[in-house]
């Protein structure tokens, strides 16, 4: 009798290359079932919760100095931070990164290029002094051997304490 495992796995972050702890653990479970019980195991992963969310993109830089823009619309009046991971191809070491990244706000405020040894992270600060976002380049060694940019956008709304009103 074949075994079907549906983990209802809805995590959209990570490299999506089979090297995350969860993915490696699933591979181990499949190996155990197949070797110990001699059973065919199939993994079925749900794909419904992020349908049409436009949460993945891929760019092909075929020429030196190619530039690509990735517009990212942040919800207004959001009290939570927003995140994007940009995963780079497998490589032997942290630097030099094959890609450098800059953040540009809708009003034209821009970070310098991030991704070199001299500039591996940056906080983009508004003219009033608030941190708008942070971008950092990190190298994730084994098992991915890939570089990654993590972009964190600060909440677009502030939550002020207003007290509690209770009525009957």
Residue frames as qw, qx, qy, qz and C-alpha x, y, z in Angstrom:
[[0.000, 0.891, 0.454, 0.000, 0.00, 0.00, 0.00],
 [0.411, 0.441, -0.050, 0.796, 1.55, 3.36, -0.96],
 [0.330, -0.641, -0.429, 0.544, 1.84, 6.05, 1.71],
 [0.216, 0.694, 0.223, 0.650, 0.92, 9.67, 0.97],
 [0.405, -0.473, -0.379, 0.684, 2.14, 12.41, 3.30],
 [0.104, 0.767, 0.295, 0.560, 0.47, 15.84, 3.14],
 [0.464, -0.232, -0.437, 0.735, 2.28, 18.18, 5.54],
 [0.006, 0.917, 0.388, 0.096, 0.11, 21.21, 4.62],
 [0.579, -0.283, 0.038, 0.764, 3.39, 23.06, 4.32],
 [0.236, 0.889, 0.355, 0.168, 2.64, 26.72, 3.69],
 [0.442, -0.704, 0.113, 0.545, 5.96, 28.38, 4.46],
 [0.611, 0.769, 0.141, 0.127, 6.97, 30.69, 1.60],
 [0.087, -0.902, 0.420, 0.043, 10.37, 31.86, 2.91],
 [0.733, -0.334, 0.564, 0.184, 13.62, 30.05, 2.29],
 [0.065, -0.483, 0.644, 0.589, 15.69, 28.93, -0.68],
 [0.814, 0.349, 0.171, -0.432, 13.14, 26.45, -2.13],
 [0.482, 0.581, -0.639, -0.149, 15.93, 24.10, -3.19],
 [0.903, -0.127, -0.403, -0.071, 15.41, 21.16, -0.83],
 [0.528, 0.264, -0.543, 0.597, 18.04, 22.28, 1.69],
 [0.398, -0.547, 0.210, -0.706, 15.84, 23.65, 4.51],
 [0.183, -0.229, 0.870, -0.398, 15.65, 21.61, 7.72],
 [0.694, 0.210, 0.402, -0.559, 12.01, 20.74, 7.05],
 [0.742, 0.508, -0.298, -0.321, 12.70, 19.54, 3.52],
 [0.284, 0.461, -0.829, 0.136, 15.69, 17.48, 4.66],
 [0.396, -0.101, 0.763, -0.501, 13.58, 15.93, 7.45],
 [0.794, 0.334, 0.136, -0.490, 10.88, 14.95, 4.93],
 [0.595, 0.529, -0.594, -0.119, 13.57, 13.30, 2.78],
 [0.019, -0.340, 0.877, -0.339, 14.75, 11.35, 5.84],
 [0.625, 0.088, 0.540, -0.558, 11.20, 10.18, 6.63],
 [0.789, 0.453, -0.181, -0.372, 10.71, 8.99, 3.05],
 [0.384, 0.505, -0.770, 0.067, 14.03, 7.09, 3.19],
 [0.282, -0.196, 0.822, -0.455, 13.04, 5.36, 6.45],
 [0.744, 0.243, 0.332, -0.527, 9.63, 4.31, 5.15],
 [0.737, 0.525, -0.344, -0.250, 11.10, 3.01, 1.91],
 [0.346, 0.473, -0.792, 0.170, 14.06, 1.16, 3.46],
 [0.239, -0.161, 0.812, -0.508, 12.48, -0.19, 6.68],
 [0.596, 0.280, 0.566, -0.495, 8.95, -0.87, 5.49],
 [0.261, 0.018, 0.781, 0.567, 9.60, -1.26, 1.75],
 [0.232, 0.736, 0.602, -0.206, 6.69, 1.09, 1.06],
 [0.320, 0.454, 0.318, 0.769, 6.31, 3.64, -1.74],
 [0.191, -0.663, -0.403, 0.601, 6.03, 7.11, -0.21],
 [0.262, 0.588, 0.370, 0.670, 4.64, 10.17, -1.99],
 [0.190, -0.420, -0.336, 0.821, 4.79, 13.72, -0.65],
 [0.106, 0.700, 0.539, 0.457, 1.92, 16.04, -1.60],
 [0.250, -0.263, -0.274, 0.891, 2.34, 19.71, -0.74],
 [0.162, 0.809, 0.543, -0.156, -0.61, 22.09, -0.66],
 [0.378, 0.106, 0.234, 0.889, -0.37, 25.16, -2.86],
 [0.037, -0.729, -0.612, -0.304, -3.57, 27.05, -2.10],
 [0.335, -0.778, -0.343, 0.406, -2.88, 29.62, 0.59],
 [0.235, -0.597, 0.203, 0.740, -0.59, 31.82, -1.49],
 [0.479, 0.457, 0.642, 0.386, -2.26, 31.43, -4.87],
 [0.257, 0.787, 0.295, 0.476, -1.92, 34.63, -6.90],
 [0.463, -0.829, -0.104, 0.295, 0.04, 36.32, -4.11],
 [0.527, 0.779, -0.170, 0.296, 2.94, 37.07, -6.47],
 [0.608, -0.751, 0.257, 0.016, 5.47, 35.96, -3.87],
 [0.756, -0.189, 0.450, 0.436, 8.14, 34.55, -6.20],
 [0.443, 0.864, -0.137, -0.198, 10.22, 36.12, -8.96],
 [0.819, -0.132, 0.345, 0.440, 13.23, 35.03, -10.97],
 [0.233, 0.913, -0.192, -0.275, 15.77, 37.18, -12.81],
 [0.885, 0.153, 0.206, 0.388, 18.34, 36.17, -15.40],
 [0.072, -0.910, 0.261, 0.315, 21.45, 38.34, -15.45],
 [0.902, 0.266, 0.231, 0.248, 23.17, 37.23, -18.63],
 [0.501, 0.666, -0.070, 0.549, 25.31, 40.30, -19.28],
 [0.478, -0.171, -0.391, 0.767, 27.77, 42.09, -16.98],
 [0.008, 0.116, 0.182, -0.976, 26.21, 45.11, -15.26],
 [0.280, -0.449, -0.702, -0.477, 22.64, 43.96, -15.99],
 [0.168, -0.039, 0.463, -0.869, 20.06, 45.73, -13.82],
 [0.302, -0.418, -0.797, -0.314, 16.61, 44.49, -12.84],
 [0.284, -0.257, 0.284, -0.879, 13.86, 46.24, -10.91],
 [0.319, -0.310, -0.896, 0.011, 11.48, 44.35, -8.62],
 [0.310, -0.442, 0.014, -0.841, 8.60, 46.61, -7.57],
 [0.340, -0.256, -0.849, 0.312, 7.26, 45.74, -4.11],
 [0.320, -0.551, -0.180, -0.750, 4.02, 47.27, -2.96],
 [0.209, -0.072, -0.776, 0.590, 3.72, 47.51, 0.81],
 [0.243, -0.692, -0.655, -0.184, 0.28, 47.74, 2.39],
 [0.013, -0.527, 0.184, -0.830, -0.41, 51.18, 3.86],
 [0.550, -0.482, 0.228, -0.642, -1.36, 51.45, 7.52],
 [0.884, -0.043, -0.466, 0.017, 0.14, 48.03, 8.31],
 [0.485, -0.789, 0.289, -0.243, 1.28, 47.60, 11.92],
 [0.896, -0.238, 0.330, 0.177, 3.63, 44.71, 11.13],
 [0.113, -0.633, 0.568, 0.514, 6.98, 44.60, 9.34],
 [0.862, 0.466, 0.032, -0.199, 7.23, 43.18, 5.83],
 [0.511, -0.509, 0.631, 0.287, 10.01, 40.89, 4.59],
 [0.803, 0.555, -0.151, -0.158, 11.54, 39.76, 1.30],
 [0.662, -0.418, 0.543, 0.304, 14.31, 37.23, 0.76],
 [0.605, 0.711, -0.286, -0.217, 16.39, 37.36, -2.42],
 [0.830, -0.282, 0.454, 0.161, 18.26, 34.06, -2.87],
 [0.272, 0.750, -0.504, -0.333, 21.30, 33.93, -5.13],
 [0.882, 0.263, -0.380, -0.094, 22.74, 30.96, -7.02],
 [0.897, -0.385, 0.050, 0.211, 24.96, 28.40, -5.28],
 [0.396, 0.804, -0.335, 0.291, 28.53, 29.60, -4.89],
 [0.755, 0.055, -0.513, 0.405, 31.74, 28.69, -3.04],
 [0.411, -0.206, -0.438, 0.773, 32.03, 31.66, -0.69],
 [0.022, -0.761, -0.475, 0.442, 30.42, 34.77, 0.73],
 [0.172, 0.884, -0.086, -0.426, 32.24, 37.39, -1.32],
 [0.169, 0.130, -0.056, -0.975, 32.29, 38.67, -3.88],
 [0.497, 0.441, 0.643, -0.380, 28.51, 38.51, -4.20],
 [0.337, 0.225, 0.661, 0.631, 27.45, 38.19, -7.84],
 [0.076, -0.743, -0.499, -0.439, 24.62, 40.65, -7.18],
 [0.156, -0.107, -0.399, 0.897, 24.41, 43.97, -5.35],
 [0.121, -0.665, -0.714, -0.186, 21.09, 45.39, -4.27],
 [0.045, 0.052, -0.193, 0.979, 19.68, 48.86, -3.55],
 [0.005, 0.636, 0.750, -0.183, 16.34, 49.88, -2.05],
 [0.030, 0.141, 0.177, 0.974, 14.55, 52.88, -3.52],
 [0.165, 0.464, 0.678, -0.545, 11.43, 54.32, -1.86],
 [0.339, 0.707, 0.587, 0.201, 8.51, 55.70, -3.91],
 [0.006, 0.989, 0.071, -0.128, 9.72, 59.24, -3.15],
 [0.607, 0.713, -0.260, 0.234, 13.24, 58.47, -4.44],
 [0.403, -0.731, 0.527, -0.160, 15.18, 57.95, -1.19],
 [0.886, 0.299, -0.353, -0.024, 17.76, 55.25, -2.01],
 [0.763, -0.548, 0.303, 0.162, 20.21, 53.03, -0.18],
 [0.109, 0.672, -0.668, -0.301, 23.70, 52.49, -1.52],
 [0.790, 0.203, -0.543, -0.199, 24.46, 49.17, -3.19],
 [0.619, -0.488, 0.545, -0.287, 24.62, 46.38, -0.61],
 [0.985, 0.157, 0.039, -0.060, 26.39, 43.04, -1.10],
 [0.578, 0.592, -0.427, 0.365, 30.10, 43.85, -1.03],
 [0.660, -0.203, -0.523, 0.499, 32.52, 43.24, 1.86],
 [0.166, 0.095, -0.208, 0.959, 32.52, 46.99, 2.52],
 [0.455, -0.029, 0.098, -0.885, 28.72, 47.21, 2.54],
 [0.215, -0.103, -0.964, -0.114, 26.94, 44.03, 3.61],
 [0.140, -0.650, -0.733, 0.147, 24.06, 45.78, 5.41],
 [0.066, 0.201, 0.059, 0.976, 22.34, 49.15, 5.50],
 [0.024, 0.619, 0.682, -0.389, 19.51, 50.93, 7.31],
 [0.112, 0.460, 0.387, 0.792, 17.53, 53.33, 5.14],
 [0.174, -0.478, -0.542, 0.669, 16.47, 56.24, 7.36],
 [0.156, 0.822, 0.489, 0.248, 13.74, 58.76, 6.60],
 [0.230, 0.582, -0.093, 0.774, 14.48, 62.50, 6.66],
 [0.516, -0.693, 0.037, -0.502, 12.71, 62.63, 10.06],
 [0.100, -0.567, 0.758, -0.307, 15.12, 60.01, 11.46],
 [0.828, -0.074, 0.419, -0.365, 12.91, 56.88, 11.48],
 [0.233, -0.269, 0.879, 0.319, 14.24, 53.60, 10.11],
 [0.678, 0.313, -0.155, -0.647, 12.26, 52.80, 6.96],
 [0.980, 0.138, -0.109, -0.097, 13.95, 49.52, 6.15],
 [0.414, -0.627, 0.640, 0.159, 17.02, 47.36, 6.60],
 [0.876, 0.423, -0.202, -0.113, 18.75, 45.31, 3.96],
 [0.428, -0.642, 0.634, 0.049, 21.49, 42.82, 4.65],
 [0.732, 0.412, -0.518, -0.164, 23.50, 40.34, 2.63],
 [0.645, -0.449, 0.588, -0.188, 24.21, 37.00, 4.30],
 [0.472, 0.359, -0.773, -0.225, 25.95, 33.88, 3.08],
 [0.849, -0.226, 0.292, -0.378, 24.24, 30.63, 4.08],
 [0.044, 0.491, -0.856, -0.153, 26.90, 27.90, 3.95],
 [0.223, -0.038, -0.963, -0.145, 26.06, 24.19, 4.05],
 [0.613, 0.130, 0.730, 0.272, 23.76, 22.85, 2.94],
 [0.463, 0.817, 0.305, -0.155, 22.65, 25.67, 0.60],
 [0.549, -0.184, 0.300, 0.758, 25.97, 27.41, -0.19],
 [0.197, 0.682, 0.474, 0.521, 23.94, 30.40, -1.35],
 [0.125, -0.022, -0.224, 0.966, 23.94, 34.11, -0.66],
 [0.109, -0.693, -0.702, -0.126, 20.74, 35.82, 0.41],
 [0.010, -0.277, 0.109, -0.955, 19.53, 39.37, 0.86],
 [0.201, -0.585, -0.759, 0.202, 17.01, 39.92, 3.63],
 [0.026, -0.350, -0.101, -0.931, 14.97, 43.11, 3.30],
 [0.216, -0.531, -0.741, 0.351, 12.89, 44.20, 6.28],
 [0.050, -0.513, -0.228, -0.826, 10.43, 47.06, 5.85],
 [0.014, 0.075, 0.623, -0.779, 9.30, 48.78, 9.03],
 [0.142, 0.614, 0.761, -0.155, 5.56, 48.91, 9.79],
 [0.143, 0.393, 0.349, 0.838, 3.81, 51.55, 7.73],
 [0.428, -0.721, -0.251, -0.484, 1.51, 52.43, 10.63],
 [0.145, 0.273, -0.689, 0.655, 2.27, 53.26, 14.22],
 [0.542, -0.519, -0.642, -0.154, 0.13, 51.83, 16.97],
 [0.046, -0.447, 0.381, -0.808, -0.48, 54.28, 19.77],
 [0.201, -0.283, -0.868, 0.355, -1.76, 53.11, 23.14],
 [0.259, -0.399, -0.257, -0.841, -5.31, 54.41, 23.43],
 [0.354, -0.130, 0.640, -0.670, -6.56, 52.62, 26.54],
 [0.139, -0.227, -0.945, -0.188, -9.46, 50.24, 26.85],
 [0.450, -0.102, 0.102, -0.881, -13.12, 51.13, 27.00],
 [0.108, -0.179, -0.977, 0.034, -15.47, 48.58, 28.53],
 [0.446, -0.053, 0.078, -0.890, -19.20, 49.02, 28.40],
 [0.241, 0.150, 0.945, -0.165, -22.19, 46.86, 29.13]]
